[in-house]
Every structure is written in C-alpha cells, then in structure tokens.
C-alpha cells in the first residue's frame, strides 16, 4: 500500500474515532451512516485518482 495513502488514512480514522468518543462522552448518539458514507466517498476518490497501469505503460510507448 502506498505510504502517502496511509499518511492520510490513519489520521482520518483516528479523527473519526475521536468524534465518536466525544459524542458518546456528551451523551449524543452519533450516526455511523455519516462516517460510513464519508469513508466510501474517500475510498472512491482514492480509487478514481489512483494511477492506472495501462495509462502508465501507454505513455512510455511511442
């Protein structure tokens, strides 16, 4: 897995867990749907921006 991807993903997961803990401490029920949708959107954007092998090999062939 790409190191830059981990540099972004690990703090994002920690922040999400922090929000859940703060909401529980305040007595509010956090909606996990928002976190799941955010995670799916993040993974979809990462997949969309990930370089394709075919595009990389096509640039090298002239």
Secondary structure, 3 states (H helix, E strand, C coil): CCHHHHHHHHHHHHHHHHHHHHHHHHCCCCCHHHHHHHHHHHHHHHHHHCCCHHHHHHHHCC
